Amino acid sequence: MKPLNSVAGPLCFIFILLCLTGCNKKDNLSPSGIKDEEFPDNPTSFIFHQSINAESDRERLGLNLQWADFEPTGLYAPPGPGSRLLINVKNLSGKSLPTLIIGTYYRYNAKLFPDEIRLTAGQNTVEISGPGGMLYIRYTSENPDTNDRVKIDFLGGALRAPLFTNGTTAKHWQWQLEKYKNVPDVTLISDYALQVYSLSSAILWKDQNIPAVLKNVDKIIGIENDISGLVNDNSSIHSITKHKVLMTQTDIPNSYMFASNYITAYKSPTHYRAFSNSIVEGNDEGWGPWHELGHMHQQSAWTWQEVGEVTVNIYSLAVERTLGIKPSRLTESGSWTKMVVFTNSTASSKNFNDDNQIDVFTRLCLFDQLRLAFGDTFFKELHRQTRIENPDLKTREEKMEYFMKKASLISGKNLTDFFRKWGFVGVNNGYAAIKSLNLPAPDSDLTLLRE
């Protein structure tokens, strides 16, 4: 018989080895309990198809603002100096070349407008002299060839950042938040929007149902597209834009929420209203994002200065109605009561555009009365006809007169008395244009309409 220890030695060695192997595997777990090797790293190679540039699309739609004509990579450029990117560009078809955008518009007060670098075919070395930031590709043309494609490989210098796209799971997202924690921002992509906000916010909100949030964001934008008379096809002048809205957190001091070319921006701590399911809630939670997204839908031809913060809420009210939120903002703010006082006034100085006489929500009642009288189709048709006609109007009077005439044409009614009771002054050409249409007066006084 062999001594016991002659057998126990190898068995003990095997047992210890198995234990060590098991411990090593356990050490590969992130704090969230997800194995590092469970998901592949985010991509660094991309193929882009050429699309229409932002200005040409803005002109087609007759909008005040441009939508984002660039695409996210989910990669981040560390700040300079001393940071550089190595990028290879290859045309798969066509000869046009893309532009690299370094940083997110309005994300950081230190650099509101990102650097733009025109890339060349072959290898590019890009030196980062500023604060760096998330990386985007703009591959556009005034007359795009959708067959044109370019392949871009980020070979060095760029860091992966958390990127949520269609099909990303909650487990994968939490893995990314742990894996790519050396970058400041995250990116999320839906059908109609790009969202960029801080990694710290993403970690704070890591347990929220992100697909549901993004679906709700698309729902809001979709409602605003609908009241704008847009359709989901690829050939019509009324087609929904192929571009997205960049919804970004901002750190601009003393800001709250705002919109500009490409973006709607949201300052902490209320930025959660745009990046959570608060976006479909009432009680002021969702109104701010609805309002800012509304700015992305306003048409220049009938948005004169005094209604810039008024007609934007045509879209907000459409969202509010669709979501079934009551009481409405107009009722809750007492604006209908103020409307009665203003429209019943016989003062010779009455002026719709005078901020001392009327506020933005009372002005909004005029536009909602047209909806109450003629339905949602009124504004859908107004947007459509404006896109078709694409008038180049500059002055307040020109824009007011255009709106007055189109409102009468679309409704089929002579709206002279309506506009006079609302204090439209200095627009004699508008009243003359309405008269020339030879339309009947409305059956009742439209200024009596209210919710």
C-alpha positions as CSV (number, residue, x, y, z in Angstrom):
1,M,0.0,0.0,0.0
2,K,1.3,3.5,-0.9
3,P,1.6,6.0,1.8
4,L,-1.5,8.3,2.0
5,N,0.6,11.5,1.5
6,S,1.9,10.2,-1.8
7,V,-1.7,10.4,-3.2
8,A,-2.8,13.4,-1.3
9,G,0.0,15.6,-2.6
10,P,-1.1,15.6,-6.3
11,L,-4.8,15.8,-5.3
12,C,-4.1,18.8,-3.1
13,F,-2.2,20.5,-5.9
14,I,-5.0,19.9,-8.4
15,F,-7.6,21.2,-5.8
16,I,-5.5,24.4,-5.1
17,L,-5.0,24.9,-8.9
18,L,-8.8,24.7,-9.5
19,C,-9.5,27.1,-6.7
20,L,-6.9,29.6,-8.0
21,T,-8.4,29.3,-11.5
22,G,-11.9,29.8,-10.1
23,C,-10.7,32.9,-8.2
24,N,-9.1,34.3,-11.2
25,K,-12.3,34.0,-13.2
26,K,-14.2,35.7,-10.4
27,D,-11.7,38.5,-10.4
28,N,-12.6,39.2,-14.1
29,L,-16.1,40.2,-12.9
30,S,-16.9,43.9,-12.9
31,P,-18.5,45.4,-9.7
32,S,-21.9,44.9,-11.4
33,G,-21.2,41.1,-11.7
34,I,-20.9,41.1,-15.5
35,K,-17.9,39.2,-17.0
36,D,-15.5,41.4,-18.9
37,E,-15.4,39.0,-21.8
38,E,-19.2,38.8,-22.1
39,F,-19.5,41.6,-24.6
40,P,-17.3,42.7,-27.5
41,D,-15.7,46.2,-27.4
42,N,-17.6,48.9,-29.2
43,P,-16.6,49.4,-32.9
44,T,-13.9,51.7,-34.1
45,S,-14.6,51.1,-37.8
46,F,-17.6,52.6,-39.6
47,I,-19.2,52.9,-43.0
48,F,-21.1,56.2,-43.7
49,H,-23.6,56.9,-46.5
50,Q,-23.7,60.5,-47.9
51,S,-26.8,62.5,-46.9
52,I,-28.2,66.0,-47.6
53,N,-26.6,68.8,-45.7
54,A,-28.4,70.6,-42.9
55,E,-28.9,73.9,-44.7
56,S,-30.4,72.4,-47.8
57,D,-32.8,70.3,-45.7
58,R,-33.7,73.3,-43.6
59,E,-34.6,75.2,-46.8
60,R,-36.7,72.3,-48.0
61,L,-38.7,72.2,-44.8
62,G,-38.9,76.0,-44.4
63,L,-37.5,75.8,-40.9
64,N,-35.9,78.4,-38.6
65,L,-33.2,75.9,-37.4
66,Q,-31.1,73.1,-38.9
67,W,-31.2,69.6,-37.7
68,A,-28.0,67.6,-37.0
69,D,-26.5,66.4,-40.3
70,F,-23.7,64.5,-38.6
71,E,-23.5,61.0,-37.1
72,P,-22.0,59.9,-33.8
73,T,-19.2,57.4,-33.5
74,G,-19.4,56.7,-29.8
75,L,-15.7,57.5,-29.6
76,Y,-14.0,60.3,-27.6
77,A,-10.9,62.4,-28.2
78,P,-8.9,63.1,-25.1
79,P,-8.0,66.8,-24.6
80,G,-4.8,68.3,-26.0
81,P,-2.2,69.3,-26.3
82,G,-0.3,66.0,-26.9
83,S,-3.4,64.1,-27.9
84,R,-3.7,62.9,-31.5
85,L,-6.0,60.7,-33.6
86,L,-4.9,58.3,-36.3
87,I,-7.7,57.8,-38.8
88,N,-7.9,56.0,-42.1
89,V,-10.4,57.1,-44.7
90,K,-11.4,55.0,-47.8
91,N,-14.0,55.8,-50.4
92,L,-16.0,52.7,-51.1
93,S,-17.9,54.5,-53.9
94,G,-17.8,58.2,-55.0
95,K,-15.1,60.7,-54.4
96,S,-16.5,63.1,-51.7
97,L,-14.8,63.1,-48.3
98,P,-16.1,63.5,-44.8
99,T,-15.5,66.0,-42.0
100,L,-14.5,65.0,-38.5
101,I,-16.3,66.9,-35.7
102,I,-14.4,67.0,-32.4
103,G,-16.8,67.8,-29.5
104,T,-20.5,68.2,-29.0
105,Y,-22.3,71.4,-29.9
106,Y,-23.1,73.5,-26.8
107,R,-22.1,70.6,-24.4
108,Y,-19.4,72.5,-22.6
109,N,-19.2,76.3,-22.1
110,A,-15.4,76.1,-22.5
111,K,-15.9,75.3,-26.2
112,L,-19.5,75.7,-27.5
113,F,-18.6,75.0,-31.1
114,P,-16.5,72.0,-32.0
115,D,-13.5,71.8,-34.2
116,E,-14.2,70.6,-37.7
117,I,-11.4,68.8,-39.7
118,R,-11.8,67.9,-43.3
119,L,-10.4,64.4,-43.7
120,T,-8.5,63.2,-46.7
121,A,-8.3,59.8,-48.4
122,G,-5.8,57.5,-46.7
123,Q,-4.2,58.0,-43.4
124,N,-4.9,61.2,-41.3
125,T,-3.1,62.3,-38.2
126,V,-5.3,64.8,-36.3
127,E,-3.6,66.8,-33.5
128,I,-6.0,67.7,-30.6
129,S,-5.1,71.2,-29.3
130,G,-8.4,72.0,-27.5
131,P,-10.5,70.2,-25.0
132,G,-11.3,67.2,-27.2
133,G,-14.7,65.6,-26.9
134,M,-17.1,63.1,-28.5
135,L,-16.4,62.4,-32.2
136,Y,-18.9,62.8,-35.1
137,I,-18.7,62.4,-38.8
138,R,-20.4,64.8,-41.3
139,Y,-20.7,63.3,-44.8
140,T,-23.1,65.5,-46.6
141,S,-23.8,67.3,-49.9
142,E,-26.3,69.8,-51.2
143,N,-27.2,67.2,-53.8
144,P,-26.2,63.9,-52.1
145,D,-25.6,60.6,-54.0
146,T,-26.9,58.0,-51.6
147,N,-24.7,55.5,-53.3
148,D,-21.6,57.3,-52.1
149,R,-20.1,55.5,-49.1
150,V,-16.9,56.0,-47.1
151,K,-15.2,53.7,-44.6
152,I,-13.5,55.3,-41.6
153,D,-11.2,53.4,-39.3
154,F,-10.0,55.0,-36.0
155,L,-6.6,53.4,-35.7
156,G,-5.4,55.1,-32.6
157,G,-5.9,57.9,-30.0
158,A,-9.7,57.7,-29.7
159,L,-11.3,56.2,-26.6
160,R,-14.4,54.2,-26.6
161,A,-17.4,55.7,-24.7
162,P,-20.7,54.2,-23.7
163,L,-23.0,54.0,-26.8
164,F,-26.6,52.9,-26.6
165,T,-28.1,51.9,-29.9
166,N,-31.1,49.9,-31.0
167,G,-30.8,46.4,-29.5
168,T,-28.5,47.4,-26.7
169,T,-29.6,45.5,-23.5
170,A,-29.7,46.8,-20.0
171,K,-26.9,44.4,-19.1
172,H,-24.7,45.5,-22.0
173,W,-25.3,49.2,-21.1
174,Q,-24.2,48.6,-17.5
175,W,-21.2,46.8,-18.7
176,Q,-20.3,49.7,-20.9
177,L,-20.7,52.2,-18.0
178,E,-18.2,50.2,-16.0
179,K,-15.9,49.4,-18.9
180,Y,-15.6,52.9,-20.4
181,K,-15.6,55.0,-17.3
182,N,-12.5,57.1,-18.2
183,V,-14.6,59.3,-20.6
184,P,-16.9,62.1,-19.4
185,D,-20.0,61.6,-21.7
186,V,-22.3,58.9,-23.1
187,T,-24.3,58.8,-26.4
188,L,-27.7,57.3,-27.0
189,I,-29.3,57.0,-30.4
190,S,-33.0,56.7,-31.3
191,D,-34.9,57.0,-34.6
192,Y,-35.2,60.8,-34.3
193,A,-32.7,61.9,-31.7
194,L,-29.1,61.7,-30.5
195,Q,-28.7,62.1,-26.7
196,V,-25.5,63.1,-25.1
197,Y,-25.1,63.6,-21.4
198,S,-22.6,63.0,-18.6
199,L,-21.3,59.6,-17.6
200,S,-22.2,60.5,-14.0
201,S,-25.8,61.1,-15.0
202,A,-25.8,57.8,-16.9
203,I,-24.5,56.0,-13.8
204,L,-27.1,57.7,-11.7
205,W,-29.9,56.6,-14.1
206,K,-28.4,53.2,-15.0
207,D,-31.5,51.3,-13.8
208,Q,-34.0,53.2,-15.9
209,N,-35.6,51.5,-18.9
210,I,-33.6,53.3,-21.6
211,P,-35.4,51.7,-24.6
212,A,-38.7,53.0,-23.1
213,V,-37.2,56.5,-22.7
214,L,-35.9,56.6,-26.2
215,K,-39.3,55.3,-27.5
216,N,-41.0,58.2,-25.7
217,V,-38.5,60.7,-27.1
218,D,-39.4,59.5,-30.6
219,K,-43.0,59.6,-29.7
220,I,-42.8,63.3,-28.7
221,I,-40.8,64.2,-31.9
222,G,-43.3,62.1,-33.9
223,I,-46.3,64.0,-32.6
224,E,-44.6,67.3,-33.5
225,N,-43.7,66.0,-37.0
226,D,-47.4,65.0,-37.4
227,I,-48.8,68.5,-36.5
228,S,-46.2,69.8,-39.0
229,G,-47.8,67.8,-41.8
230,L,-44.8,65.6,-42.3
231,V,-45.0,62.1,-43.7
232,N,-42.7,59.1,-43.5
233,D,-41.6,58.7,-47.1
234,N,-38.4,59.3,-49.0
235,S,-39.3,61.4,-51.9
236,S,-41.9,64.1,-51.0
237,I,-41.1,67.7,-50.0
238,H,-43.1,66.8,-46.9
239,S,-40.9,63.9,-45.9
240,I,-39.6,63.7,-42.4
241,T,-36.0,64.7,-42.3
242,K,-33.4,62.0,-42.2
243,H,-31.4,63.9,-39.7
244,K,-31.9,63.8,-36.0
245,V,-32.1,66.3,-33.2
246,L,-29.0,66.4,-30.9
247,M,-30.4,66.6,-27.4
248,T,-27.4,67.4,-25.2
249,Q,-26.8,68.3,-21.6
250,T,-25.0,71.6,-21.3
251,D,-23.0,73.3,-18.6
252,I,-23.4,76.9,-19.8
253,P,-23.8,79.0,-16.7
254,N,-27.2,80.6,-16.0
255,S,-28.8,78.5,-18.8
256,Y,-31.9,76.3,-18.4
257,M,-33.1,74.8,-21.7
258,F,-32.7,76.2,-25.2
259,A,-32.6,75.3,-28.9
260,S,-30.2,76.3,-31.6
261,N,-29.0,74.9,-34.9
262,Y,-28.6,71.1,-34.5
263,I,-29.5,71.0,-30.8
264,T,-31.8,71.3,-27.9
265,A,-29.8,71.7,-24.7
266,Y,-30.6,71.0,-21.0
267,K,-28.8,72.3,-17.9
268,S,-28.4,70.1,-14.8
269,P,-30.2,69.5,-12.5
270,T,-33.4,69.6,-14.6
271,H,-31.8,67.9,-17.6
272,Y,-33.3,64.7,-16.4
273,R,-36.6,65.9,-17.9
274,A,-35.2,65.3,-21.4
275,F,-33.4,62.1,-20.6
276,S,-35.9,60.1,-18.6
277,N,-39.6,59.2,-18.8
278,S,-40.4,62.6,-17.3
279,I,-40.5,63.7,-21.0
280,V,-44.0,62.2,-21.2
281,E,-45.3,63.7,-17.9
282,G,-47.3,66.9,-17.2
283,N,-46.8,69.3,-14.3
284,D,-44.0,71.1,-16.1
285,E,-41.9,67.9,-16.3
286,G,-42.2,67.3,-20.0
287,W,-43.2,70.8,-21.2
288,G,-39.7,72.2,-21.4
289,P,-38.3,69.5,-23.8
290,W,-41.6,69.6,-25.8
291,H,-41.1,73.3,-26.1
292,E,-37.4,73.1,-27.2
293,L,-38.1,70.4,-29.7
294,G,-40.9,72.6,-31.0
295,H,-38.3,75.2,-31.9
296,M,-36.9,72.6,-34.3
297,H,-40.2,72.5,-36.1
298,Q,-41.0,76.3,-36.4
299,Q,-41.2,77.7,-39.9
300,S,-39.7,81.0,-40.7
301,A,-42.4,82.3,-43.1
302,W,-45.0,82.8,-40.3
303,T,-42.7,83.2,-37.2
304,W,-42.2,86.9,-36.7
305,Q,-40.2,88.1,-33.7
306,E,-43.1,88.5,-31.2
307,V,-44.3,84.9,-31.8
308,G,-41.0,83.1,-31.6
309,E,-41.9,81.9,-28.1
310,V,-45.6,81.5,-29.0
311,T,-45.9,79.4,-32.2
312,V,-43.3,77.0,-30.7
313,N,-46.0,75.9,-28.3
314,I,-48.4,74.8,-31.1
315,Y,-46.2,71.7,-31.0
316,S,-46.2,71.5,-27.2
317,L,-50.0,71.7,-27.1
318,A,-50.2,68.9,-29.7
319,V,-48.0,66.7,-27.5
320,E,-50.1,67.6,-24.4
321,R,-53.3,66.7,-26.1
322,T,-52.0,63.4,-27.5
323,L,-50.7,62.3,-24.1
324,G,-54.1,63.2,-22.6
325,I,-52.6,65.6,-20.0
326,K,-55.2,67.8,-18.3
327,P,-55.8,70.5,-17.4
328,S,-54.0,72.0,-20.4
329,R,-51.2,74.6,-20.0
330,L,-53.5,77.3,-21.4
331,T,-56.2,76.5,-18.9
332,E,-53.8,76.1,-16.0
333,S,-52.1,79.4,-16.7
334,G,-55.4,81.4,-16.8
335,S,-54.6,82.4,-20.4
336,W,-58.1,81.9,-21.6
337,T,-59.4,84.4,-19.1
338,K,-56.8,86.9,-20.2
339,M,-57.7,86.2,-23.8
340,V,-61.3,87.3,-23.2
341,V,-60.2,90.6,-21.7
342,F,-57.8,91.3,-24.5
343,T,-60.0,90.4,-27.5
344,N,-63.0,92.3,-26.0
345,S,-60.9,95.4,-25.5
346,T,-61.9,98.3,-27.8
347,A,-58.8,100.4,-27.1
348,S,-57.5,102.0,-30.2
349,S,-53.9,101.2,-29.1
350,K,-54.6,97.4,-28.9
351,N,-51.6,95.6,-30.4
352,F,-51.1,91.8,-30.5
353,N,-47.3,92.4,-30.6
354,D,-47.1,94.6,-27.6
355,D,-45.6,92.7,-24.7
356,N,-47.0,95.3,-22.3
357,Q,-50.5,94.3,-23.3
358,I,-50.4,90.6,-23.8
359,D,-48.1,87.7,-22.8
360,V,-46.9,84.7,-24.8
361,F,-49.4,82.2,-23.5
362,T,-52.4,84.6,-24.1
363,R,-51.1,85.1,-27.7
364,L,-51.0,81.3,-28.0
365,C,-54.8,81.3,-27.5
366,L,-55.2,82.9,-31.0
367,F,-53.4,79.9,-32.6
368,D,-55.3,77.4,-30.5
369,Q,-58.6,79.0,-31.5
370,L,-57.8,78.4,-35.1
371,R,-57.2,74.7,-34.2
372,L,-60.5,74.6,-32.2
373,A,-62.3,76.0,-35.2
374,F,-60.7,74.1,-38.0
375,G,-59.0,71.1,-36.5
376,D,-55.4,69.8,-36.5
377,T,-55.6,69.7,-40.3
378,F,-55.4,73.5,-40.2
379,F,-51.8,73.5,-39.0
380,K,-50.8,70.5,-41.0
381,E,-51.9,72.3,-44.2
382,L,-50.3,75.5,-43.2
383,H,-47.0,73.8,-42.9
384,R,-47.5,71.9,-46.2
385,Q,-48.4,75.0,-48.1
386,T,-45.5,77.0,-46.6
387,R,-43.1,74.2,-47.7
388,I,-44.5,74.3,-51.2
389,E,-44.5,78.0,-51.6
390,N,-41.2,78.6,-49.7
391,P,-41.6,82.4,-49.5
392,D,-38.6,84.5,-48.7
393,L,-40.1,86.9,-46.1
394,K,-38.0,89.2,-43.9
395,T,-40.1,91.7,-42.0
396,R,-42.7,91.3,-39.3
397,E,-45.4,92.8,-41.5
398,E,-44.6,90.4,-44.4
399,K,-44.8,87.4,-42.1
400,M,-48.0,88.5,-40.4
401,E,-49.6,89.2,-43.8
402,Y,-48.6,85.8,-45.1
403,F,-50.1,84.1,-42.1
404,M,-53.3,86.1,-42.3
405,K,-53.8,85.2,-46.0
406,K,-52.9,81.5,-45.6
407,A,-55.1,81.2,-42.5
408,S,-58.1,82.5,-44.5
409,L,-57.3,80.4,-47.5
410,I,-56.9,77.2,-45.5
411,S,-60.0,77.8,-43.4
412,G,-62.1,79.0,-46.3
413,K,-63.2,81.9,-44.2
414,N,-62.7,85.6,-44.2
415,L,-60.9,86.1,-40.9
416,T,-60.7,89.9,-41.0
417,D,-62.8,90.4,-37.8
418,F,-60.9,87.7,-36.0
419,F,-57.5,89.3,-36.6
420,R,-58.8,92.8,-35.8
421,K,-60.2,91.6,-32.5
422,W,-56.8,90.1,-31.8
423,G,-55.1,93.5,-32.4
424,F,-53.3,92.8,-35.7
425,V,-52.3,96.3,-36.7
426,G,-49.9,97.8,-39.4
427,V,-50.8,95.0,-41.8
428,N,-53.2,96.7,-44.2
429,N,-51.8,94.6,-47.1
430,G,-52.9,91.5,-45.2
431,Y,-56.5,92.7,-44.8
432,A,-56.6,93.7,-48.5
433,A,-55.3,90.2,-49.4
434,I,-58.1,88.6,-47.3
435,K,-60.7,90.8,-48.9
436,S,-59.5,89.8,-52.4
437,L,-60.2,86.1,-51.7
438,N,-64.0,86.8,-51.5
439,L,-64.5,84.3,-48.7
440,P,-67.6,84.1,-46.4
441,A,-67.3,85.1,-42.8
442,P,-67.2,82.4,-40.1
443,D,-70.6,81.2,-38.9
444,S,-69.7,82.5,-35.4
445,D,-67.2,84.6,-33.5
446,L,-64.0,82.6,-33.4
447,T,-62.6,84.6,-30.4
448,L,-65.3,83.1,-28.3
449,L,-63.8,79.6,-28.7
450,R,-61.9,78.1,-25.7
451,E,-61.3,74.7,-24.2
